[in-house]
Amino acid sequence: MPGTASDSSPAPPGLRIDLWLHRARFVKTRALAIQAVSDGKIRLARNGQTRRISKAAQLVQIGDLLSISMTENVMTLIVLELPPRRGPAIEAGKTWKPATAHGSSENP
């Protein structure tokens, strides 16, 4: 049947990195998000592999570790939610949490 996969499970939900950056309020516009990705300012860690994101269409998923270098500092964070819209700052703040040096924000 066209459009269906017979032997594979559905891919985990994801959101384009440019949309996520915009909706999580890291940038004011999607154009700025696309530029940040093009400039190599975003790195993605998933399943123990880290790589620089080079395309704005790259999907991010809940649990991904992102490193963002938009200013002089590098921010490392964990994706908690895939926001359906660009909402208020309080909503956007719930979509991620800072990561510690060990990749988790929880203290032992």
C-alpha positions as CSV (number, residue, x, y, z in Angstrom):
1,M,0.0,0.0,0.0
2,P,1.5,3.4,-0.9
3,G,2.6,5.6,2.0
4,T,2.7,2.8,4.5
5,A,5.7,0.9,5.9
6,S,4.9,-2.8,6.2
7,D,7.7,-4.0,8.4
8,S,9.0,-1.0,10.3
9,S,7.6,0.8,13.3
10,P,6.7,4.5,13.0
11,A,9.5,6.9,13.6
12,P,9.5,8.8,16.9
13,P,7.8,12.2,16.7
14,G,10.1,15.0,15.8
15,L,10.2,18.7,15.0
16,R,12.4,20.5,12.6
17,I,15.3,22.2,14.4
18,D,14.4,25.6,13.0
19,L,10.9,25.4,14.2
20,W,12.0,24.1,17.6
21,L,14.5,27.0,18.1
22,H,11.8,29.5,17.1
23,R,9.1,28.0,19.3
24,A,11.4,27.5,22.3
25,R,12.3,31.2,21.9
26,F,16.0,30.9,21.3
27,V,15.6,33.1,18.2
28,K,13.0,35.7,17.2
29,T,12.3,34.4,13.6
30,R,12.6,31.2,11.7
31,A,15.0,32.9,9.3
32,L,17.4,33.5,12.2
33,A,17.0,29.9,13.3
34,I,17.9,28.7,9.7
35,Q,20.9,31.1,9.7
36,A,22.1,29.7,13.1
37,V,21.9,26.2,11.7
38,S,23.6,27.1,8.5
39,D,26.4,28.8,10.4
40,G,27.1,25.6,12.3
41,K,26.0,26.9,15.7
42,I,23.9,23.9,16.7
43,R,25.1,20.4,17.6
44,L,22.8,17.4,18.3
45,A,23.6,14.4,20.5
46,R,21.4,11.3,20.2
47,N,22.2,7.7,21.1
48,G,25.7,8.6,22.1
49,Q,26.6,10.2,18.8
50,T,27.2,14.0,18.5
51,R,27.1,15.8,15.2
52,R,26.8,19.4,13.9
53,I,23.4,20.1,12.4
54,S,23.8,21.5,8.9
55,K,20.2,21.5,7.6
56,A,17.2,23.3,9.2
57,A,15.0,20.3,8.3
58,Q,16.9,18.1,10.8
59,L,14.4,16.6,13.2
60,V,14.9,16.9,17.0
61,Q,13.2,14.6,19.4
62,I,12.3,14.5,23.0
63,G,15.4,13.5,25.0
64,D,17.9,14.9,22.4
65,L,20.9,16.9,23.8
66,L,21.5,20.2,21.9
67,S,24.5,22.4,22.2
68,I,23.8,26.0,21.0
69,S,26.4,28.6,20.6
70,M,24.4,31.7,19.8
71,T,26.5,34.1,21.9
72,E,30.0,33.9,23.4
73,N,28.8,31.0,25.6
74,V,27.7,27.5,24.6
75,M,24.4,26.3,26.1
76,T,23.8,22.6,26.4
77,L,20.2,21.5,27.0
78,I,17.9,18.6,26.9
79,V,14.7,18.7,24.7
80,L,11.7,18.0,27.0
81,E,8.8,18.9,24.6
82,L,8.1,19.5,21.0
83,P,6.0,22.7,21.2
84,P,3.0,22.9,18.9
85,R,3.3,26.8,18.7
86,R,5.4,29.7,19.7
87,G,3.7,30.6,22.9
88,P,4.6,32.8,25.9
89,A,8.1,32.6,27.4
90,I,6.8,30.6,30.4
91,E,5.5,27.9,28.0
92,A,8.7,28.0,26.0
93,G,10.8,27.5,29.1
94,K,9.1,24.2,29.8
95,T,10.3,22.7,26.5
96,W,13.9,22.2,27.6
97,K,16.2,22.0,30.6
98,P,19.9,22.8,31.1
99,A,22.1,19.8,30.9
100,T,25.0,19.3,33.4
101,A,28.5,18.2,32.3
102,H,27.4,14.6,32.5
103,G,24.4,15.1,30.2
104,S,21.7,15.1,32.9
105,S,20.3,17.9,35.0
106,E,19.7,15.6,38.0
107,N,22.2,15.6,40.8
108,P,23.3,12.1,42.1
